[in-house]
Amino acid sequence: MSERAAAGLRTRRWSAVLGLVFALAGSRANAQIAEIIDATGDGGENILEAPIGIAVDGLQNVYVVGSASDNVFKIAPTGVVTEIIDATGDGAGSALDGPFAVAVGADGNVYVTGNASDNAFEITPGGVVTEIISLTGDNAGNSLAGPAGVAVDASGNVYVTGFDSDNAFKIAPGGATTEIIDASGDGAGNGLSAPTSIAVDDTGNVYVPGQFSSNAFKITPGGGVTQIIDATGDGAGNPLGQAVGVAVDGSGNVFVSGGTSDNVFEITPGGQITEIIDGTGDGQGNLLSGPLLIAADAAGNAYVPGGSNAFKVTPSGEITQIIDATGDGAGNPLAFGYQVAVDRLGNAYVTGYLSNNAFEIRTGAPTVPLLSPGGALALLATLAVLGAASARRPRLRASPSGPGTR
């Protein structure tokens, strides 16, 4: 990390009073929204510009990618903001340029793709930065160009998509790198073009959408590749245009967003395809436009960013707008919501690409500083009692008008 990474830590104290209000409210029907980072970044010399990727770990630390500021920030539950990687990359000659996506493993290791530097890095909880893949890809002739999506499974295997090389790689914890899909897609005539994101389920199946091929594939641990959706969408008149985002829930249901068809589809493990949201959004005047990088939680709720808003779609089909262009309603707007992430409590997080910020939307249980397992449990128990008593210009060239083009 550069010297400026240690220049200053910015503390944003999330109000203890608000925490009590959230607990006393009882119902979580009305989301509480807080801006957790803005263009000032960590409040020192490290700014945040054009945030795209966002992820959250099991301790509710949030990670935000600055695609034009060439860095990644960690925001702790206490509000402390720290830059964990900058343009110098590993500080040993492998730079980070145009970072796009971020993922975090169960062990706390963070992974980020460098879309313009053709690489990806691992950042350990201790701050050690290592380049784990570069332009040479698997070093066997399969190169990585314009890496975009990144995901990590329970075993620590990391998956990276090459937006410009039309492929995806698996990087094992020991460093062995394997290309798991290429432009030929399933090898049966269904090709893969411009994979922007990637997801992995609990059993090691990997899911990759093709933005320009308007489809998505499932890759099994054994290497079998199957196209699970194509441009016809649900086959009932609702097409899929430019498949950008992909997510998978705890039951193996897969969600794919159509960046130009203004919709999201759910594909069950049995192959049934359903459009779960379209351009009408929640049907109450809050429209969905150009959904990009989506999320799903273990319970099957899908979270979808739109032009300057985001929606939650329940398994029963209930659609709720959880944030709009007013952002937190306190003067901090949301402009061009790019990606949504969700934590284990059901709280959602969204990046504002043009507003240079990120928000937490507390739709789940109250968020508390996890100082220690015992202390966290004690505080949660206390709050529960109180509640009861109250009754870089990425190579993808993203723009507000929709997904980018090469």
N, C-alpha and C positions, 0 to 999 in steps of 0.2 A: 504494500500500500504506500502511496506517496506521502511526503511529509505533510502535505496539506490535509491528508485524511485525519491527522491528529490535531488539526488546528482548532477545532471546536466541536463540542457536542451541544446539540440543541435539545433542551428539555421542554416538552409540551406536557404539562401536567393535566391529565384527564381528571376532572373534578370529582372528589370523593362524594360531594353532595349529589352530583348527577348519578353516581353509582347507586346511592341509596334511593334516589327517585326511581331509577330503573327497577330496582328490586321491589319497591313499594307499589309500583304500578300494577303488578300482578300479571296483566295481559301483555303479550308481546305483539299485539296486532298493529300498534303504531310504532314504526321504526324510529330509532334515535340515530341521528346522523352526525358524525364528527369528521372534520378535515384533519387527517393525521400527518400530512406532509404537504408543503407547497413549494413554490419555485426557489425559496431560500435554502432548500435542502436541509443540511444539518445546522444552518444558522451561522456557519463560518464561511469559508471560501468555497465550499463544495455545494454548488447549486443543483437543482433538479430541472431538467428541460426535456419536454416531450416524453413523459412517462408512458410506457407500453405495458410491459410485463409486471405481474404482481403475484405473490404467493404468500402463504401463511403457514407456520409450522404448528406443532402440537402444543406449544407453549404460548401461542398467539403473538409471536413475533411476526411482523409483516415485512416483506421484502419488495422493494419497488425499483424498477429499472428506468433509468434516464437515458432514452435512446439517443438524444442529441447532446447530452452532457457526459456521455460515455462513462456511466457509473451505476452503482447499485447501492441503495440505502437499506439499512435495517431499522425498523421502528419497533422498539420494545413496548410491552403493554403499559409500562410506566410513562411512555411518551418520549423517551430518549432516542434520538435519531443519530445513527452512525453510518458513515460511508464505509462499505466493506470492500469495494474494488473500484478502481478508476481507470482512466485511459492507459495507464502504464501496464495494466494486466497483471502478469505475475512478477513484474519488476525485473525480469531476466531476459527481456527482448521480445516477449510475446505480448503484443498490445491488445487492448480491448477497444474495438471500434464499432459504433452503432449497435450496442447491445439491444436485444429484442425480448427474449423470454427469460424467466427465472423459475426454478423449482427448488424444493428443499426436501431432503431425505429425513427419515425417522431419526437418524443420528445427528441431525443438525447441520450436515454439510449442505451448502448452497451451490447451485449450478446455474450458470448464465451463458447464453449464446451471444457471440459477437457476429452480428449479421454482416458487417462490412469488413471485419478482420478474419472472417472464415475460420472461426475457432469456437471453443467453449472452455470454460474454466470451472474448477471446483474451489470453493472457499470453505475451509474448515471453521468450526466454532472458535478455534484459536487464532484465526486470521491468516492461516497459510493458504496461499493462492497457487494453484497448479493448472496449467493448460492440459486438458485431457483429450482433446482432439483438435486437429488443424486442417488446413486445406488438403493435406494428403489423405484424409479420411482413414481408411483401413490399412493404408500403406501397401495395398495389393492391387492398385490401379483404380480403385473406386474413390474418387475425390469427394470432398465436402465443400460446397459452394453456397454462400449466403445462408448459413444456418439460422433457423428461426425457432421452431418449437423445441422444448426440452421437457423431459419428464424423468422421474426416478421411481423405481419399484421398491418393495419392502426388503429386497436382498441387496440393494445398493447399486443395481444395474442402472445406467443412465442411457436415455434415448434422445437422439438429436436428429432433427430433420434438416435436409438441405433444400432450401427453397429454390435455389438456382441449379442445383445438381439433381433435382427430382428424385431424392432418395432419403433413406433414414438409416441411422446407425445405432447399434447397441454397444455400449462401453462397459465392460465388466469391471468390478472393483479392482481387479489386478491389472487392468489396463488393456486387456484383449479387446479389440474392436472388430465388429462384424457388421457388414451391410445387410440389413434385414428386408429391405424393399428398394426397388429402383424404378426407373421410368416405365418399365414393362408392367408394373402393377402386379396383377395376379398371373401374368404370363398367358392369359387366355383372351387377350384383346382389349382388356380394360386397363388402360394406362394410368400412371400417376404423374400429375404435373403440378408443380409449385406447392409442395406440402408446407403449410404455414404453422401447424400445431401438431401435438402428439399427446396421447394419453395412454395409461397402462392400468389394467385392473388388478384385483387382488390375486389372480391366478397367473399373472404374467402375460396375458394377452395384450397386444399393443394395437392402438387404433390411430390411423393416419388419414386425414382428409387431403384431397388434392384441390387446391383453390381453382386452378385453371382447367382441371379435368372434371370438376363438379361431381366429385364422388368421395367415397371413403372406404378404407380397407381395414380388415382385421388380420393381424399376424399372430399366429399361435407361438408358444414357446418352442414348438418343434419346427417352426419355419413355414407352416402352411399359410398361404395368403388368400383371402377371400374378399371380394368386393361386397360391402354390406348395404350400400346405397349409391345411386347414380343420379344423373341429372333429372330423371323422371320423378325424383322425390318419393312420395308415397304411392305413385302410380295411379292416383285418383284425381289428377288435375292440379296438384300442388307441387311444382317443380323445385329442384334444388339448384340454385345458381351461385357459383363460386363458394364451394365448401371451405370455410375458413377455420372455424373453431370446432373442437371436439372435447368431450368430457364423458366420463363413465361413472355411474353410481355404484352403491354397494351391492346391488343385485345383478350387475353386469349389463344394465341398460345403457346404451350409448346415445349421446346427444350430439348432433351435428348442426352447425349454423350455416345458413345461406346468406352470404354477404350481399349479394345482389338480388336475391329473391325475398329478402326481408322476412325470414322465417327460421324456425328451428324444428328439427325432426328428432323423434325418439325411435331407436331401433332396439327391440327386445332381443334377448339371447336366442329366441326362436325365429327371429327375422321379421317380425311384424313391424311395420313402419307407420308412424303416426306424426302428423304435423301438430305440434303442441302450442305454437304461437306463430302469428303471421304479422303482416304489416299493420293490422288494426290494433296491435298491442293488447291492452287490457279490455278493449271494446268500449271504453268509456272516454275516448278522445285522446288518450295517451298512446301515441303511435310508436311502432318499432321500425327503426330505419338502420339498415346496414349492420346487423349484429356481427360482431367479430369474435373475440376470444371468450368462451363461455365456461361455466363451471357447473358441477353437480355435487350434491352432498350424499352421504351414505343412505339417507332416507328416501332418495329419489327426487328431491327438489332440484329444479334446474334454475340457473341464474344467468340472465341474458343482458348484455349491455346493448344499448341502442345508440342513436346519434348523440344525444346528451341526456340519456336516462338509462335505467336498468330495471329489469323485471324479475320477479320470482314466479316460477310456474310449479305448482304442486303436482304430485302424482294423480290427484283427482281432477286436475285441469283448471284449478283456480289460478288466475293470473293477477298479480299485484305489482304495480309500479312502486319500486322501493326507493328510488331517487330520481330527481329530474334536474333540469338545467339550473335550478336555483341552488343546487348542491346542499350545503348544510342549512340554507335559509338564513344565514347570518352574514351574507356578503361574500361568501366563498363559492363561486359557481362551479358547475361541472360542464366542461366543454369537450365533446367528442369522447365519450366513455369507450375505452379500448378493450380492457379486459376486466373480468370479474373473478375473484377468488372467494372461497368460503372456508370458514374454520369449523372445528369439531362441534361448536355450539350453535352453528347455523348463522353466525354473523357474516355478512358479506362485505367485500372490499372491492373498490373500483378505481381504476386510474382515469384521470382526465388528461388526454393527450394534448389538447390545446389550452387547457386551463393550468397545466403544469402542477398538478396536485393529485392527491389520492384521498379517498374517503373510507371510513368504516361505517357500515349500516348495521346497527345492532338490532337484528331481527330475531336473534336467539337469546340464550341466557345472558345475564350480565357479564361483562368483561372485567376481570380483576387482575391486578399485578400478581403474577405467579412467582412470588418470592421464594417459596419452598412448597413441596407437596402438602405438608402438614398445615402450613399457614394458609394456603389457598383453600384447602378443604374446610378449615375452621371458618374462614371468612364467608365462603359460599353457604355454609350451614347457617351462619348468623343472618345473612341476607335473606335466606329462604324463610327463616322464622319471622323476620320483619315483614316480608312480603305477605305471609299468611295472616299476620296480624292486621294488615291493612285491607285484606280481601282484594442527435445525430440523425437525422435524415436516413432512416433505415432503408436498406436496399429495396424493401417492399414498397417504398414510396407511399406510405399511408397518407390518406387525406380525408377530410371530413365528408367528402362525397362518396366514400366507400373504400373497399380494399384496393391495394396498390396493383401496379402492373410492372412487369420487368422492363 
